[in-house]
Amino acid sequence: MIEYDKNAIVPPYITQYLREKTVHGDALLHEMEEYAAENSVPIVEPETARFLSVMCRAVRPKRILEVGAAIGYSAILMEKAARCEILTLECNSDMARMARDNIEKAGYTDKIKVAEADAKDYLAYLDEDEIFDMIFLDGPKAHYIYMLDECVRLLKKGGIIVTDNVLYKGMTADDGHVVRRKITIVKRLRRYVDMLMENKELETAILPLGDGVTVSVKI
Ligand SMILES: C[S@@+](CC[C@H](N)C(=O)[O-])C[C@H]1O[C@@H](n2cnc3c(N)ncnc32)[C@H](O)[C@@H]1O
C-alpha cells in the first residue's frame, strides 16, 4: 500500500502507476526500505531510485560522489548499477555507522567509502579537480547553494549532477504551497535552481519526478 502525501508534486494515481511498474527484487534493498519506512529515514523514492540506477548505467561513471548517505540505500543502489568507486558524505554518526554496516552486508566495503563529515567542509577539502563523473546531491537542501561551485569544480566534463527534492512538495514552484516554517529552505532551493539554470558550465533539466529532480551535465 502506498502512503500518499497530499502535497506530493505528482498526482497519486501516477505515482501508483510508476511504482507498480518499477518493482525490484533485491532483498537487501527491500530490507532497507522497510527499515527506512519504520524509522522515518528519508531515502530516495522508488521512482527516483530507478531513475538514479538508469543514470548510472547510461553515464557509466568511474567515480561517484554522494552528499547524504543516510543508511546507505542510494549508495548501494548506485553501486549495483555502476560498479564503480563511490564516496558518500554523511554528518550524522549513527547514520554513517548504519550505512557502513549495510555496505558491508552488500559486500561493497572496498567500493563505497563513507566519510563522516559535513559535506560543505569536505567538498572544499577535496583538492583535485574533475575527479567525479557523477554527483548525487541528497543532503542538506538549504546548503546546496554553498556546494554548487565545489561540485562543478569536482565534476568531469560530460559528467552529471543529480539533485533530489528540488521542487520540495511544490513549494519551490509556488508561494501558495509554502509552509511558513520552511520558508528559508524554500528560498535557498529557489536560489539553487536559479544558480543551476544560470551556470554557464552546466545544462540543466528540471524533472517533476518524485519530489523534483534536476539533472545537470557539465558542458
Ligand atoms: C535524504 S537523506 C539521504 C538519503 C540517501 N541518499 C538515500 O536515498 O538512501 C539526507 C542525509 O543527509 C545528511 N546530512 C544533512 N546535512 C548534512 C551535511 N551538512 N553533511 C553531510 N550530510 C548531511 C543527513 O544526516 C541525512 O542522513
The ligand as an SDF file (V2000), in Angstrom:
LIG
                    3D

 27 29  0  0  0  0  0  0  0  0999 V2000
   17.6450   12.4490    2.4360 C   0  0  0  0  0  0  0  0  0  0  0  0
   18.8420   11.7380    3.4680 S   0  0  0  0  0  0  0  0  0  0  0  0
   19.8590   10.8450    2.3380 C   0  0  0  0  0  0  0  0  0  0  0  0
   19.1700    9.6310    1.7770 C   0  0  0  0  0  0  0  0  0  0  0  0
   20.0650    8.7550    0.9380 C   0  0  0  0  0  0  0  0  0  0  0  0
   20.7020    9.4990   -0.1320 N   0  0  0  0  0  0  0  0  0  0  0  0
   19.2610    7.6190    0.3330 C   0  0  0  0  0  0  0  0  0  0  0  0
   18.4050    7.9070   -0.5200 O   0  0  0  0  0  0  0  0  0  0  0  0
   19.4600    6.4710    0.7150 O   0  0  0  0  0  0  0  0  0  0  0  0
   19.8580   13.1170    3.8260 C   0  0  0  0  0  0  0  0  0  0  0  0
   21.0650   12.7890    4.6970 C   0  0  0  0  0  0  0  0  0  0  0  0
   21.9510   13.9080    4.6390 O   0  0  0  0  0  0  0  0  0  0  0  0
   22.5940   14.0110    5.8790 C   0  0  0  0  0  0  0  0  0  0  0  0
   23.1100   15.3840    6.0060 N   0  0  0  0  0  0  0  0  0  0  0  0
   22.4170   16.5000    6.3570 C   0  0  0  0  0  0  0  0  0  0  0  0
   23.2200   17.5710    6.3800 N   0  0  0  0  0  0  0  0  0  0  0  0
   24.4620   17.1310    6.0300 C   0  0  0  0  0  0  0  0  0  0  0  0
   25.7270   17.7560    5.8740 C   0  0  0  0  0  0  0  0  0  0  0  0
   25.8700   19.0720    6.0740 N   0  0  0  0  0  0  0  0  0  0  0  0
   26.7740   16.9990    5.5090 N   0  0  0  0  0  0  0  0  0  0  0  0
   26.6350   15.6630    5.3020 C   0  0  0  0  0  0  0  0  0  0  0  0
   25.4660   15.0110    5.4420 N   0  0  0  0  0  0  0  0  0  0  0  0
   24.3880   15.7290    5.7840 C   0  0  0  0  0  0  0  0  0  0  0  0
   21.5080   13.6780    6.8970 C   0  0  0  0  0  0  0  0  0  0  0  0
   22.0770   13.2750    8.1230 O   0  0  0  0  0  0  0  0  0  0  0  0
   20.7370   12.5830    6.1670 C   0  0  0  0  0  0  0  0  0  0  0  0
   21.1690   11.3110    6.5830 O   0  0  0  0  0  0  0  0  0  0  0  0
  1  2  1  0
  2  3  1  0
  2 10  1  0
  3  4  1  0
  4  5  1  0
  5  6  1  0
  5  7  1  0
  7  8  2  0
  7  9  1  0
 10 11  1  0
 11 12  1  0
 11 26  1  0
 12 13  1  0
 13 14  1  0
 13 24  1  0
 14 15  1  0
 14 23  1  0
 15 16  2  0
 16 17  1  0
 17 18  1  0
 17 23  2  0
 18 19  1  0
 18 20  2  0
 20 21  1  0
 21 22  2  0
 22 23  1  0
 24 25  1  0
 24 26  1  0
 26 27  1  0
M  CHG  2   2   1   9  -1
M  END
$$$$
